[in-house]
């Protein structure tokens, strides 16, 4: 499959991360074009990735096979409407990475059907370790699905869903998930310090433990439940710690957290999707 020409609308953290991931995945800088009204953001993209950028979004879209909308949700409506005429004329594959902005809203702002993919990446995509949910409308071909998967796969793993509402669940789970893990890490660091470790020791041990546990889970030889049982010897230290967490209702707390985040994603969709 030939590599498509891509216009990255928005040169902030996500736009730059995608550019870097795409170059690492085999795209040339010449096949990518950044778009941003802020000169400093255009400069950051060029210095970090070698990809040139412009303030002329319409010109970039006219030359592109794929247009990635990497702008903040509150700016999506104005951005799409500014590009709508060119999008209608050239009909590139459009990929939106804006949280909480529904396909129907983007289609309405464009004013005509276009092949459209919604992507929900998370912040580890900045390091090429992201987890991204993907959903597409009926206008996206099988080849374009592969293009979208390859583009977002340049910054991590991807999962397709066939129901757009499930992107709100992905937003709540993997989109917000790094914050949950960071909070757990904060708590473990604090516990280590209160029990006598230095802050530097507690942080180093916590971060490495989290990394090691994630690598064991990612290896796929056992699911997390089986891995937990493997390290929880009867009568041992892990058993005592896990018992406290279970008796405190950790599983229910996490369920409530994900439900609350999903509800907020739904509220954002209503807010940012207003005409």
C-alpha positions as CSV (number, residue, x, y, z in Angstrom):
1,X,0.0,0.0,0.0
2,X,1.4,3.4,-1.0
3,X,1.8,5.9,1.8
4,X,-0.9,8.7,1.6
5,X,-0.1,12.4,1.8
6,X,-1.3,13.7,5.2
7,X,-2.3,17.1,6.4
8,X,-2.0,17.5,10.1
9,X,-4.5,20.2,11.2
10,X,-3.0,21.3,14.5
11,X,0.7,21.2,15.4
12,X,0.3,20.8,19.2
13,X,1.5,17.8,21.2
14,X,-0.7,15.3,19.5
15,X,0.0,16.6,16.0
16,X,3.7,16.6,16.6
17,X,3.5,13.1,18.1
18,X,1.7,11.8,15.1
19,X,4.2,13.4,12.8
20,X,7.1,11.8,14.7
21,X,5.5,8.4,14.8
22,X,4.6,8.5,11.1
23,X,8.2,9.4,10.1
24,X,9.5,6.6,12.3
25,X,6.9,4.3,10.5
26,X,8.3,5.2,7.1
27,X,6.6,8.4,5.9
28,X,8.9,11.1,4.5
29,X,8.7,14.6,5.9
30,X,7.7,15.7,2.4
31,X,4.5,13.5,2.6
32,X,3.3,15.4,5.7
33,X,2.1,18.9,6.0
34,X,1.4,20.6,9.3
35,X,-1.2,23.4,9.6
36,X,-1.5,25.8,12.6
37,X,-2.3,29.5,12.9
38,X,0.4,29.9,15.6
39,X,4.0,30.4,14.2
40,X,5.6,29.0,17.4
41,X,3.6,25.7,16.9
42,X,4.7,25.5,13.3
43,X,8.3,26.1,14.3
44,X,8.1,23.3,17.0
45,X,6.8,20.9,14.4
46,X,9.6,21.7,12.0
47,X,12.3,21.6,14.6
48,X,11.2,18.3,16.2
49,X,10.2,16.3,13.1
50,X,11.5,18.1,10.0
51,X,7.9,18.5,8.8
52,X,7.0,21.9,7.3
53,X,3.9,23.7,8.4
54,X,1.7,26.5,7.1
55,X,-1.2,28.6,8.2
56,X,-3.1,27.9,5.0
57,X,-5.3,25.0,5.9
58,X,-7.3,24.9,2.7
59,X,-4.1,24.6,0.5
60,X,-2.8,21.8,2.7
61,X,-6.2,19.9,2.6
62,X,-6.4,20.3,-1.2
63,X,-3.1,18.4,-1.6
64,X,-3.8,15.7,1.0
65,X,-5.2,12.1,0.8
66,X,-5.8,12.1,4.5
67,X,-6.6,15.0,6.8
68,X,-6.0,14.6,10.5
69,X,-8.0,17.0,12.7
70,X,-5.7,17.3,15.8
71,X,-7.3,20.4,17.4
72,X,-8.9,20.8,20.8
73,X,-12.6,19.9,20.9
74,X,-13.7,23.5,21.6
75,X,-12.0,24.6,18.4
76,X,-13.2,21.8,16.2
77,X,-16.4,23.5,14.9
78,X,-14.6,26.6,13.7
79,X,-11.7,24.7,12.2
80,X,-14.0,22.3,10.3
81,X,-16.2,25.0,9.0
82,X,-13.1,26.9,7.7
83,X,-12.1,23.8,5.8
84,X,-15.5,22.6,4.8
85,X,-15.6,23.8,1.2
86,X,-12.2,22.2,0.4
87,X,-13.2,19.0,2.2
88,X,-16.4,18.8,0.2
89,X,-14.5,19.3,-3.1
90,X,-11.6,16.9,-2.6
91,X,-13.2,14.4,-0.1
92,X,-10.0,13.1,1.6
93,X,-10.2,10.6,4.4
94,X,-10.8,12.7,7.5
95,X,-9.5,11.5,10.9
96,X,-10.6,13.4,14.0
97,X,-8.6,12.9,17.3
98,X,-10.8,15.5,19.2
99,X,-12.3,13.9,22.3
100,X,-16.1,14.1,22.6
101,X,-16.9,15.4,19.1
102,X,-19.3,13.1,17.3
103,X,-19.2,12.0,13.7
104,X,-22.6,13.5,13.0
105,X,-21.5,16.9,14.3
106,X,-18.4,16.9,12.0
107,X,-20.5,15.8,9.1
108,X,-22.9,18.6,9.7
109,X,-20.1,21.2,9.9
110,X,-18.6,19.9,6.6
111,X,-22.1,20.0,5.0
112,X,-21.7,16.8,2.9
113,X,-20.8,13.2,3.4
114,X,-17.0,12.5,3.6
115,X,-15.2,9.4,4.7
116,X,-14.6,10.0,8.4
117,X,-12.9,8.2,11.2
118,X,-13.0,9.2,14.9
119,X,-9.9,8.3,16.9
120,X,-9.5,8.4,20.7
121,X,-5.8,8.2,21.5
122,X,-4.4,8.7,25.0
123,X,-1.4,10.7,26.2
124,X,1.2,7.8,26.1
125,X,0.9,8.3,22.3
126,X,3.3,11.1,22.9
127,X,5.9,8.4,23.6
128,X,4.7,6.0,20.9
129,X,3.0,3.8,23.5
130,X,-0.6,4.9,23.0
131,X,-3.8,3.1,23.0
132,X,-6.4,4.4,20.5
133,X,-10.0,3.5,19.8
134,X,-11.2,3.9,16.2
135,X,-14.7,4.3,14.7
136,X,-15.7,5.1,11.2
137,X,-18.8,6.1,9.2
138,X,-20.2,4.2,6.3
139,X,-18.2,6.2,3.8
140,X,-14.9,4.8,4.8
141,X,-13.6,2.0,2.5
142,X,-11.6,-1.0,3.6
143,X,-8.5,0.5,2.2
144,X,-9.1,3.7,4.2
145,X,-9.7,1.7,7.4
146,X,-6.2,0.3,6.8
147,X,-4.8,3.7,6.3
148,X,-6.4,5.0,9.5
149,X,-5.1,2.0,11.4
150,X,-1.6,2.5,10.1
151,X,-1.6,6.2,10.9
152,X,-2.8,5.8,14.5
153,X,-0.8,2.6,14.8
154,X,2.4,4.7,14.4
155,X,1.9,5.9,18.0
156,X,0.7,2.7,19.6
157,X,-1.9,0.0,19.4
158,X,-5.4,0.5,18.0
159,X,-8.8,-1.1,18.6
160,X,-11.8,-0.7,16.3
161,X,-15.4,-0.4,17.6
162,X,-18.5,-0.7,15.5
163,X,-20.7,1.4,17.8
164,X,-19.6,5.1,18.2
165,X,-21.0,5.2,21.8
166,X,-18.2,2.8,22.8
167,X,-15.7,5.5,22.1
168,X,-17.0,7.2,25.2
169,X,-16.1,4.0,27.1
170,X,-12.6,4.0,25.5
171,X,-12.3,7.7,26.5
172,X,-13.1,6.8,30.1
173,X,-10.9,3.7,30.2
174,X,-7.8,4.2,28.2
175,X,-8.1,7.9,27.4
176,X,-8.4,8.8,31.1
177,X,-6.7,5.6,32.3
178,X,-3.2,7.1,32.6
179,X,-4.5,9.4,35.3
180,X,-5.8,6.5,37.3
181,X,-2.5,4.7,37.2
182,X,-0.6,7.9,38.1
183,X,-2.9,8.3,41.1
184,X,-2.1,4.8,42.2
185,X,1.6,5.5,41.7
186,X,1.3,8.7,43.8
187,X,-0.3,6.7,46.6
188,X,2.4,4.0,46.5
189,X,5.1,6.6,46.6
190,X,3.5,8.3,49.5
191,X,3.2,5.0,51.4
192,X,6.9,4.2,50.8
193,X,8.0,7.6,52.1
194,X,5.7,7.4,55.2
195,X,7.3,3.9,55.9
196,X,10.8,5.2,55.7
197,X,12.0,5.3,52.1
198,X,13.4,8.5,50.6
199,X,11.1,10.2,48.0
200,X,13.6,9.3,45.2
201,X,13.7,5.6,46.3
202,X,10.0,5.3,46.6
203,X,9.4,6.9,43.2
204,X,12.1,4.8,41.4
205,X,10.7,1.5,42.9
206,X,7.1,2.4,42.2
207,X,7.7,3.4,38.6
208,X,9.8,0.3,37.8
209,X,7.3,-1.9,39.5
210,X,4.5,-0.4,37.4
211,X,6.6,-0.8,34.3
212,X,7.4,-4.4,35.1
213,X,3.8,-5.3,35.8
214,X,2.7,-3.7,32.6
215,X,5.3,-5.6,30.6
216,X,4.2,-8.9,32.2
217,X,0.6,-8.2,31.3
218,X,1.5,-7.1,27.8
219,X,3.5,-10.3,27.2
220,X,0.1,-12.0,26.9
221,X,1.1,-15.3,28.5
222,X,-1.5,-14.9,31.3
223,X,-4.3,-12.4,31.9
224,X,-4.0,-9.9,34.8
225,X,-6.2,-12.0,37.1
226,X,-3.9,-15.0,36.6
227,X,-0.8,-12.9,37.1
228,X,-2.2,-11.4,40.3
229,X,-2.8,-15.0,41.6
230,X,0.8,-16.0,40.7
231,X,2.3,-13.2,42.8
232,X,-0.2,-13.6,45.7
233,X,1.2,-16.5,47.6
234,X,-1.2,-17.9,50.4
235,X,-0.2,-16.3,53.7
236,X,2.3,-14.0,52.0
237,X,2.8,-10.2,52.0
238,X,1.0,-9.7,48.6
239,X,-2.1,-11.6,49.9
240,X,-2.4,-9.2,52.9
241,X,-2.1,-6.1,50.7
242,X,-4.5,-7.3,48.1
243,X,-7.0,-8.3,50.8
244,X,-7.1,-4.7,52.1
245,X,-7.6,-3.4,48.6
246,X,-10.4,-5.8,47.9
247,X,-12.1,-5.2,51.3
248,X,-11.9,-1.5,50.5
249,X,-13.9,-2.0,47.4
250,X,-11.2,-1.2,44.8
251,X,-13.0,-2.9,41.9
252,X,-16.2,-1.0,42.6
253,X,-14.3,2.3,43.0
254,X,-12.7,1.8,39.6
255,X,-16.0,1.0,38.0
256,X,-17.5,4.2,39.4
257,X,-14.5,6.2,38.1
258,X,-14.9,4.8,34.6
259,X,-18.6,5.4,34.6
260,X,-18.1,9.0,35.8
261,X,-15.6,9.6,33.0
262,X,-17.9,8.1,30.4
263,X,-20.7,10.4,31.6
264,X,-18.4,13.4,31.2
265,X,-17.5,12.2,27.7
266,X,-21.2,12.1,26.8
267,X,-21.7,15.6,28.2
268,X,-18.7,16.9,26.2
269,X,-20.2,15.4,23.0
270,X,-23.5,17.3,23.6
271,X,-21.6,20.5,24.4
272,X,-19.1,20.5,21.6
273,X,-21.5,19.1,19.0
274,X,-23.9,22.1,19.3
275,X,-24.5,23.8,16.0
